[in-house]
Amino acid sequence: MIDTKAIEEHVRGILSALGEDPEREGLRETPERVARMYAEVFEGIGYTNHEIAQMFGKTFEAPGNSGPVIVRDIEVFSYCEHHIALMYDMKVNVAYIPNGRVLGLSKIARICDMAAKRLQLQERLGADIAEIMSEAAGTPDVGVVIAGSHSCMTARGIRNGSARTITRTFLGSFQSDRELQRMLTEGVR
């Protein structure tokens, strides 16, 4: 559980350390707002991958001879664990091969969203989504491709605003089947 009172205190301390007056009109309620925001955007910290798979693992009987299910351009954001900097403009493509059961499509987006609500690395986010999808859908065959921008590169340091990071996580048949990989990565930028 996220300790919002501790966050409030620490934000007040950060504001003071920056040379700001935490009691001035524009900042007076900032510690509480930041604590509420953190409770929302870091909700996924409170759940294991297994628990997320259980939450969003509602499946339905698959139609006969189902091919891969691909959901493209699921929008998420997260925070880099190195700088607590925003990872934004992230698009996630997820695919899996049903093993007799299919997930509700909104559950796939919810899995991506909840896994992103943690301090993350983009590489781990892809691995977490793949692991959760595999368990929730009951299949070893999952692929995840993420393209995103990182404010730790675009807004500070090198300040390269056009840099995009693309990561791929392939499980089961996605590891070796080039056609499945192509279907999932096509058009990613």
MOPEGI-V967009 format. One record per residue. RES is the residue in three letters. SS is DSSP state (helix for helix, strand for strand, loop for the rest). NEAR is the number of other ideal C-beta (glycine too) atoms within 10 Angstrom. Layout:
# MOPEGI-V967009
res->RES ss->SS near->NEAR
res->RES ss->SS near->NEAR
This chain:
# MOPEGI-V967009
res->MET ss->loop near->6
res->ILE ss->loop near->14
res->ASP ss->loop near->12
res->THR ss->helix near->15
res->LYS ss->helix near->10
res->ALA ss->helix near->10
res->ILE ss->helix near->19
res->GLU ss->helix near->20
res->GLU ss->helix near->13
res->HIS ss->helix near->14
res->VAL ss->helix near->19
res->ARG ss->helix near->18
res->GLY ss->helix near->12
res->ILE ss->helix near->14
res->LEU ss->helix near->18
res->SER ss->helix near->12
res->ALA ss->helix near->8
res->LEU ss->loop near->8
res->GLY ss->loop near->6
res->GLU ss->loop near->14
res->ASP ss->loop near->11
res->PRO ss->loop near->16
res->GLU ss->loop near->10
res->ARG ss->loop near->10
res->GLU ss->loop near->7
res->GLY ss->loop near->8
res->LEU ss->loop near->15
res->ARG ss->loop near->11
res->GLU ss->loop near->10
res->THR ss->helix near->17
res->PRO ss->helix near->21
res->GLU ss->helix near->15
res->ARG ss->helix near->12
res->VAL ss->helix near->18
res->ALA ss->helix near->20
res->ARG ss->helix near->14
res->MET ss->helix near->11
res->TYR ss->helix near->19
res->ALA ss->helix near->16
res->GLU ss->helix near->10
res->VAL ss->helix near->16
res->PHE ss->loop near->17
res->GLU ss->helix near->15
res->GLY ss->helix near->21
res->ILE ss->helix near->13
res->GLY ss->helix near->13
res->TYR ss->loop near->17
res->THR ss->loop near->11
res->ASN ss->helix near->21
res->HIS ss->helix near->13
res->GLU ss->helix near->13
res->ILE ss->helix near->24
res->ALA ss->helix near->20
res->GLN ss->helix near->14
res->MET ss->helix near->15
res->PHE ss->loop near->21
res->GLY ss->loop near->19
res->LYS ss->loop near->12
res->THR ss->strand near->16
res->PHE ss->strand near->10
res->GLU ss->strand near->10
res->ALA ss->loop near->17
res->PRO ss->loop near->9
res->GLY ss->loop near->6
res->ASN ss->loop near->6
res->SER ss->loop near->14
res->GLY ss->loop near->11
res->PRO ss->strand near->18
res->VAL ss->strand near->17
res->ILE ss->strand near->15
res->VAL ss->strand near->17
res->ARG ss->strand near->15
res->ASP ss->strand near->10
res->ILE ss->strand near->20
res->GLU ss->strand near->14
res->VAL ss->strand near->22
res->PHE ss->strand near->15
res->SER ss->strand near->27
res->TYR ss->strand near->22
res->CYS ss->strand near->17
res->GLU ss->loop near->13
res->HIS ss->loop near->10
res->HIS ss->loop near->14
res->ILE ss->loop near->11
res->ALA ss->loop near->18
res->LEU ss->strand near->19
res->MET ss->strand near->24
res->TYR ss->strand near->16
res->ASP ss->strand near->14
res->MET ss->strand near->22
res->LYS ss->strand near->18
res->VAL ss->strand near->26
res->ASN ss->strand near->22
res->VAL ss->strand near->27
res->ALA ss->strand near->24
res->TYR ss->strand near->27
res->ILE ss->strand near->20
res->PRO ss->loop near->21
res->ASN ss->loop near->16
res->GLY ss->loop near->11
res->ARG ss->strand near->16
res->VAL ss->strand near->20
res->LEU ss->strand near->25
res->GLY ss->loop near->13
res->LEU ss->helix near->10
res->SER ss->helix near->11
res->LYS ss->helix near->20
res->ILE ss->helix near->25
res->ALA ss->helix near->17
res->ARG ss->helix near->17
res->ILE ss->helix near->28
res->CYS ss->helix near->28
res->ASP ss->helix near->20
res->MET ss->helix near->22
res->ALA ss->helix near->27
res->ALA ss->helix near->26
res->LYS ss->loop near->21
res->ARG ss->loop near->19
res->LEU ss->strand near->14
res->GLN ss->strand near->19
res->LEU ss->loop near->17
res->GLN ss->helix near->19
res->GLU ss->helix near->13
res->ARG ss->helix near->16
res->LEU ss->helix near->25
res->GLY ss->helix near->24
res->ALA ss->helix near->17
res->ASP ss->helix near->24
res->ILE ss->helix near->27
res->ALA ss->helix near->24
res->GLU ss->helix near->19
res->ILE ss->helix near->29
res->MET ss->helix near->31
res->SER ss->helix near->19
res->GLU ss->helix near->17
res->ALA ss->helix near->26
res->ALA ss->helix near->26
res->GLY ss->loop near->17
res->THR ss->loop near->22
res->PRO ss->loop near->14
res->ASP ss->loop near->21
res->VAL ss->strand near->26
res->GLY ss->strand near->28
res->VAL ss->strand near->28
res->VAL ss->strand near->21
res->ILE ss->strand near->26
res->ALA ss->strand near->20
res->GLY ss->strand near->22
res->SER ss->strand near->20
res->HIS ss->strand near->26
res->SER ss->helix near->16
res->CYS ss->helix near->17
res->MET ss->helix near->20
res->THR ss->helix near->19
res->ALA ss->loop near->14
res->ARG ss->loop near->11
res->GLY ss->loop near->12
res->ILE ss->loop near->9
res->ARG ss->loop near->9
res->ASN ss->loop near->11
res->GLY ss->loop near->10
res->SER ss->loop near->7
res->ALA ss->loop near->11
res->ARG ss->loop near->16
res->THR ss->strand near->15
res->ILE ss->strand near->14
res->THR ss->strand near->17
res->ARG ss->strand near->18
res->THR ss->strand near->22
res->PHE ss->strand near->21
res->LEU ss->strand near->18
res->GLY ss->helix near->18
res->SER ss->helix near->17
res->PHE ss->helix near->24
res->GLN ss->helix near->13
res->SER ss->loop near->9
res->ASP ss->loop near->16
res->ARG ss->helix near->8
res->GLU ss->helix near->9
res->LEU ss->helix near->21
res->GLN ss->helix near->18
res->ARG ss->helix near->9
res->MET ss->helix near->17
res->LEU ss->helix near->21
res->THR ss->helix near->16
res->GLU ss->loop near->11
res->GLY ss->loop near->8
res->VAL ss->loop near->15
res->ARG ss->loop near->6
